Each structure stands twice: as structure tokens, then as C-alpha cells.
Amino acid sequence: MKNLMLNKLKIVNCIIVFNLCFMLSINAVYSQTLVDPLDGPTWKTVHKMMLANEKVVFDDRVKVVVPDMAEDPMNVPVSVKVEGIGEIEEIRVFADLNPIQKILNFYPGKIEPFIAFRFKVQQSTPVRAAARTKDGVWHVGGQWLDATGGGCTAPSVGRSLANWTETLGNVKSRLWSRADKPDRLRFRIMHPMDTGLAPGIPEFYIETLELKDNHGELLAHIESYQPVSENPFFSVDLESKKFQGIILSGRDNNGNLINQVLQ
């Protein structure tokens, strides 16, 4: 009888220890999800607004590169590269403390999960990229950007030129072949990219861009928003030999179309 009681106590103790370990492991994962490594003052709100409070993992494999200081708040270079996570379905780029937080959504599709461009910043802020994997988890990386600010509320420079409407939507591009890496494609689109925050100037910006091969098959999709810089440059990486030509198409929020074969 005594042995039976001891065995029962051992089993109960084992169950308690197991449950404790299980709860500790859950709390560890939960705390990792909630503790913002950038210590952004509005992260909880940003998590809700940008990612609908979906599951997040802060992940160093999502590399966001911005300068330490924004010398020109209307043209801040940023690049996002995701490595070693698996297939990426979507990348969202946003700035916590910008008046318009959402900057760009990138669906890499059949090309590399890498994109570089320039954007406007209003004040010092965490700049983040969230990469969604097939299981619905957002892997988030980021970096603090120091800025004197004002980039989002300044009017575009190009509007002061008399012929800006004639160059609207014009595209220039270049492809670099690289022996040990995917080829790099860079393209620029002439567009004022007005945020709507400058007095008397309504928002006017490119909404969607698609890269397709010459058979019409979609390679990648970009959704850009008001903070993307005027006359935006975009750089992406791809194995160009796999595709029969590359065509860029898109539209802005006023219905103006973009359509260009990229060289």
C-alpha cells in the first residue's frame, strides 16, 4: 500500500513538473513574440494595424538596411533581404512613427525575396519588414532610423517642372549579370508620389506594379504607397535566364497606366 502511494506521488510530481515545463516554454515563446527588440513606443498598435495582430516572430534573418541618419528625409534608401526562412509569400515594409506607416508590400513570387527602394520619412522611427511564410507566421526584422524629418509633408520637387506631366510614367531600367549571385534588375518610374500631406496637393502615387515574362506569367507583384519616394527606383534580384523577357506593368491611384519592356 505504501509503495502504491509513493508511485502515485511520483506520477503526480512528474505531471506537475511536465506542466510547469510546458507552461514555461509557452511563456518563453510568447514573450519572445511580444518583446520588441527595437523597443518601439507604438509596437502594439503597429502590430494590430500592419499585421492584424497575427502571429509574429522577431527574426534576424529578415535583414532591413537603412542609414543611421536620414540625410535627405525625402529619399531614404532601404533594402530588405530574407534568407534561410523558406518560401516567402509576402513582405510588408512599414515605419512605426510615420504619419502614413505603410510603405510597400512585396510579393516575390518567382524571384528572390529581396527588394531595395527609397522612401520618405517624417521623424525618427523604427523601420520594419515583416515576411510571411506559408504557415501564416510573420517574421519581423527592422532597424531604427534617425531623421530630422519633414519628408512626408513636403511637396514633390518634380511638380515645379513645366513638363512633369509629359514624363509621367516613363520607365528606365538596367539589368546587371552577376556570376555568383542572382542578376539584379533596377528600374525607375517617373512619378511625383505625392503623399497628400503637403498643403493643397492631393495624394497621387503608384499603387501597383507587376513583373511578368513575355508570356504574361506573373513573376512578382509590388503594392506601393504614398511614402515611396518621388520618381521611385526599385531593385530586385532574379535569375533572368529563366524568363523570356521581363515586362513591367502597373497603375497609379488616378488610373494612369505603366507598361514597359525592361532591358
C-alpha positions as CSV (number, residue, x, y, z in Angstrom):
1,M,0.0,0.0,0.0
2,K,2.8,2.3,0.9
3,N,4.6,1.6,-2.4
4,L,1.4,2.3,-4.3
5,M,1.0,5.7,-2.6
6,L,4.7,6.5,-3.4
7,N,4.2,5.6,-7.0
8,K,1.1,7.8,-7.2
9,L,3.0,10.7,-5.7
10,K,5.8,10.2,-8.2
11,I,3.3,10.2,-11.1
12,V,1.6,13.3,-9.8
13,N,5.0,15.1,-9.3
14,C,6.0,14.1,-12.9
15,I,2.8,15.6,-14.2
16,I,3.3,18.8,-12.3
17,V,6.9,19.1,-13.5
18,F,5.8,18.4,-17.1
19,N,3.0,21.0,-16.9
20,L,5.4,23.5,-15.4
21,C,8.0,23.0,-18.2
22,F,5.3,23.2,-20.8
23,M,3.9,26.4,-19.5
24,L,7.4,27.9,-19.2
25,S,8.2,27.0,-22.8
26,I,4.9,28.6,-23.9
27,N,5.6,31.7,-21.9
28,A,9.1,31.9,-23.4
29,V,7.8,31.7,-26.9
30,Y,5.0,34.2,-26.1
31,S,7.4,36.6,-24.5
32,Q,9.8,36.4,-27.5
33,T,6.8,37.2,-29.7
34,L,5.8,40.3,-27.7
35,V,9.2,41.8,-26.6
36,D,10.1,44.3,-29.4
37,P,13.9,44.3,-29.9
38,L,13.7,47.9,-31.2
39,D,11.7,49.0,-28.2
40,G,9.3,51.0,-30.4
41,P,6.9,53.1,-28.4
42,T,3.9,52.1,-30.6
43,W,4.7,48.5,-31.5
44,K,1.5,47.0,-30.1
45,T,-0.6,49.4,-32.2
46,V,1.6,48.9,-35.2
47,H,1.3,45.1,-34.8
48,K,-2.5,45.5,-34.9
49,M,-2.6,48.0,-37.8
50,M,0.0,46.4,-40.1
51,L,-0.3,42.7,-39.3
52,A,-3.8,42.4,-37.8
53,N,-2.4,41.0,-34.6
54,E,-1.3,37.8,-36.4
55,K,1.5,35.6,-35.0
56,V,4.9,37.4,-35.1
57,V,8.4,36.2,-34.6
58,F,11.2,38.7,-34.4
59,D,13.8,37.2,-36.7
60,D,17.4,38.4,-37.6
61,R,17.1,36.6,-40.9
62,V,14.9,39.4,-42.1
63,K,17.5,42.0,-42.8
64,V,16.5,45.6,-43.1
65,V,19.2,48.1,-44.0
66,V,18.7,51.8,-43.7
67,P,21.3,54.5,-43.0
68,D,21.9,55.5,-39.3
69,M,20.8,59.0,-40.2
70,A,18.5,60.2,-43.0
71,E,20.4,62.9,-44.7
72,D,17.5,63.6,-47.1
73,P,14.2,62.7,-45.5
74,M,12.5,62.6,-48.9
75,N,14.9,59.9,-50.2
76,V,15.9,57.4,-47.6
77,P,17.4,54.2,-49.1
78,V,16.1,50.9,-47.6
79,S,16.7,47.3,-48.6
80,V,15.1,44.2,-47.3
81,K,16.5,40.7,-47.8
82,V,15.2,37.4,-46.3
83,E,17.4,34.4,-46.1
84,G,17.1,30.9,-44.6
85,I,13.5,31.0,-43.6
86,G,11.9,29.1,-46.5
87,E,9.4,30.2,-49.1
88,I,8.2,33.8,-48.5
89,E,4.7,34.7,-49.7
90,E,4.7,38.4,-48.8
91,I,6.9,41.1,-47.4
92,R,5.5,44.2,-45.8
93,V,7.6,47.3,-45.2
94,F,6.5,50.0,-42.7
95,A,7.7,52.8,-40.5
96,D,6.1,52.9,-37.0
97,L,6.1,56.6,-36.5
98,N,5.4,57.9,-40.0
99,P,2.1,59.6,-40.5
100,I,1.5,57.1,-43.2
101,Q,3.0,53.9,-41.8
102,K,2.5,51.5,-44.7
103,I,5.3,51.9,-47.3
104,L,5.3,48.9,-49.5
105,N,4.0,45.3,-49.9
106,F,6.1,42.9,-52.0
107,Y,5.0,39.5,-53.2
108,P,8.3,37.9,-54.5
109,G,6.5,35.0,-56.3
110,K,9.2,33.5,-58.6
111,I,12.0,35.9,-57.8
112,E,14.3,36.3,-54.8
113,P,12.9,37.8,-51.5
114,F,14.9,40.9,-51.9
115,I,13.8,44.5,-52.7
116,A,15.5,47.9,-52.4
117,F,14.0,51.4,-52.9
118,R,13.8,54.8,-51.3
119,F,11.1,56.3,-49.1
120,K,10.0,59.5,-47.3
121,V,10.3,59.8,-43.5
122,Q,8.7,62.3,-41.2
123,Q,10.7,61.7,-38.0
124,S,13.0,59.2,-36.3
125,T,11.3,55.8,-36.4
126,P,11.7,52.1,-36.4
127,V,11.7,50.9,-40.0
128,R,10.5,47.3,-40.2
129,A,9.9,44.5,-42.7
130,A,7.6,41.6,-42.0
131,A,8.0,38.4,-44.1
132,R,5.1,35.9,-44.1
133,T,5.8,32.2,-44.6
134,K,3.3,29.6,-45.7
135,D,2.3,28.8,-42.2
136,G,0.9,32.4,-41.7
137,V,3.7,33.5,-39.3
138,W,5.2,36.9,-39.8
139,H,9.0,37.0,-39.4
140,V,9.9,40.6,-38.5
141,G,13.2,42.4,-38.7
142,G,14.0,46.1,-38.5
143,Q,16.3,49.0,-37.7
144,W,16.0,52.4,-36.0
145,L,16.3,55.4,-38.4
146,D,17.3,58.8,-37.1
147,A,15.8,61.7,-39.1
148,T,15.3,65.4,-38.8
149,G,12.0,64.8,-40.6
150,G,9.6,66.5,-42.8
151,G,9.8,64.2,-45.8
152,C,6.1,63.2,-45.8
153,T,4.7,66.7,-45.7
154,A,7.0,68.3,-48.3
155,P,5.7,68.7,-51.9
156,S,7.4,66.7,-54.7
157,V,10.2,68.5,-56.5
158,G,9.2,67.5,-60.0
159,R,5.9,69.4,-59.9
160,S,7.9,72.6,-60.2
161,L,8.9,71.5,-63.7
162,A,6.7,72.6,-66.5
163,N,6.9,69.3,-68.4
164,W,6.4,66.9,-65.5
165,T,3.1,65.5,-67.0
166,E,4.9,64.7,-70.2
167,T,7.4,62.4,-68.4
168,L,4.8,60.8,-66.1
169,G,5.1,57.0,-66.1
170,N,8.3,56.9,-68.2
171,V,10.5,53.9,-67.2
172,K,14.2,53.4,-67.4
173,S,15.8,50.1,-66.4
174,R,19.1,48.2,-66.2
175,L,20.0,44.5,-65.6
176,W,23.3,43.5,-64.0
177,S,24.5,40.0,-64.6
178,R,26.4,38.6,-61.6
179,A,28.4,35.4,-61.7
180,D,27.9,34.1,-58.2
181,K,24.6,35.7,-57.3
182,P,21.2,36.3,-58.9
183,D,21.1,39.0,-61.5
184,R,20.0,42.5,-60.3
185,L,17.3,44.4,-62.1
186,R,16.8,48.1,-61.3
187,F,14.1,50.3,-62.8
188,R,13.0,53.9,-62.2
189,I,9.5,55.3,-62.9
190,M,8.8,59.0,-63.3
191,H,6.1,59.9,-60.9
192,P,5.6,62.6,-58.2
193,M,4.4,60.1,-55.5
194,D,2.6,62.8,-53.6
195,T,1.5,61.8,-50.1
196,G,-1.5,64.2,-49.8
197,L,0.0,65.7,-46.7
198,A,1.5,68.8,-48.4
199,P,-0.9,71.8,-48.3
200,G,-3.1,72.0,-51.4
201,I,-1.6,68.9,-53.1
202,P,-3.8,65.7,-53.2
203,E,-2.3,62.2,-52.9
204,F,-1.0,60.9,-56.2
205,Y,1.1,57.8,-56.2
206,I,1.8,54.5,-57.9
207,E,-0.5,51.7,-56.4
208,T,0.5,48.5,-58.1
209,L,3.4,47.1,-60.2
210,E,3.8,43.7,-61.7
211,L,6.7,42.0,-63.3
212,K,5.8,39.4,-65.9
213,D,7.6,37.4,-68.6
214,N,6.7,37.9,-72.2
215,H,4.2,35.0,-72.0
216,G,2.2,37.0,-69.4
217,E,3.2,34.8,-66.5
218,L,3.4,36.8,-63.2
219,L,6.9,36.8,-61.6
220,A,6.4,39.3,-58.8
221,H,3.9,41.9,-57.5
222,I,4.5,45.2,-55.7
223,E,2.0,47.4,-53.9
224,S,3.5,50.8,-53.2
225,Y,2.1,53.6,-51.0
226,Q,2.4,57.3,-50.5
227,P,5.7,57.3,-48.6
228,V,7.7,55.7,-51.5
229,S,10.0,58.5,-52.9
230,E,9.3,60.6,-55.9
231,N,10.4,59.1,-59.2
232,P,11.0,55.8,-57.4
233,F,13.8,53.4,-58.0
234,F,13.2,49.7,-57.3
235,S,15.9,46.9,-57.3
236,V,15.1,43.2,-57.3
237,D,17.1,40.0,-57.7
238,L,16.2,37.3,-60.1
239,E,17.6,34.5,-62.4
240,S,16.9,36.4,-65.6
241,K,17.9,33.4,-67.8
242,K,14.8,31.5,-66.5
243,F,12.5,34.0,-68.1
244,Q,11.8,35.0,-71.7
245,G,12.0,38.8,-71.3
246,I,10.6,40.9,-68.4
247,I,7.7,43.3,-68.7
248,L,6.7,45.9,-66.1
249,S,3.1,47.0,-65.8
250,G,1.1,48.9,-63.3
251,R,-1.1,51.9,-62.5
252,D,-1.4,54.8,-60.1
253,N,-4.3,55.9,-58.0
254,N,-5.6,58.1,-60.8
255,G,-5.7,55.3,-63.3
256,N,-2.6,56.2,-65.3
257,L,-1.0,53.0,-66.7
258,I,2.6,51.9,-66.8
259,N,3.7,49.4,-69.4
260,Q,7.3,48.8,-70.4
261,V,9.6,46.1,-71.6
262,L,12.7,46.1,-69.3
263,Q,16.2,45.7,-70.7
